[in-house]
Amino acid sequence: MKMVTYIVNRMLSFIFPDRCFVCDAVLSFCKDGVCLCEKCRKRLTFLNDNNTCRICGRPVDEGQIHCETCQTHRHEFDKAFSALQYTGAVREAVLRYKFGGRRDYSRSFAGLMYRRMQSHVREGEIDAVVCVPLSAERYRERGYNQSALLAGILARYFRAPFLRNAFKKVRETAKQSTLHYLERKENVHRAYSLILPASAVRKKHILLVDDVITTSATADELARLLKRAGASKVTVVTIASPERNRLEKLPQPDLDEDEF
């Protein structure tokens, strides 16, 4: 079966050639699922255990164990991972993925997310995959939920069911663009409901998928709902995370940030 899939993908690559998700250069077949040319690979900062917070996955100085937020605040999720630092070329690629219709980037992004988690998650350990929901207005504008595309691919990697419509937004929230962690946490509190039966998550390890983690307020709120329903563990994974103190307020809106 794997050989058939490989042959089909090879044939499709001649009709629809793979392109680098950073510079859009045509590439030879991306066997590993990550379409990134060598030149652009050198431009990116790949996150690993040595340069990220051990809890939230935010970029930190090498050797630093926890970021400023995690030193003083407890998260609802157990651990978060991000594959790349959210800056420069990565930020531009994520913008094209979210707002420019580049759904094809989902394969490369999910591949990088899976690699980031591989050494931390044993085979069969993930029981179900869920994603951060998109508001109805955003979905109408965009035509797809970028986090759902990633979650579907990761569910196949981990051989776990994808619970697509796990959450529903039940309360409108103020724009979060310039808010810091504590303000965002208050802003999203009780803004979502878990619409799955508790039995779907009870005593299970749930993987929560999003595109970018900024202050982690939304991830915390959704993890809180999962834990309240009985989930034994919630792990978060995203494409990227910015290097900034989440306790600080932004001086101006981060215009690329999605407001759910």
Buried (B, 14 or more C-beta within 10 A) or exposed (E): EEEEEEEEBEEEBEEEBBBBBBEBBEBEBBEEBBBBBEEBEEEBBEBEEEBBBBBBBBBBEEEBEBBBBBEEBEBBBBBBBBBBBBBEBBBEBBEBBBEEEBEBBBBBBBBBBBBBBEEEBEEEBBBBBBBBBBBEEBEEEBEBBBBBBBBBBBBEBBEBEBBBEBBEBEEEBEEBBBBBBBBBBEBBBEBBEBBBEEEBBEEBBBBBBBBBBBBBBBBBBBBBBBBEBEBBBBBBBBBBBBBBEBBEEBEEEBEBBBEB
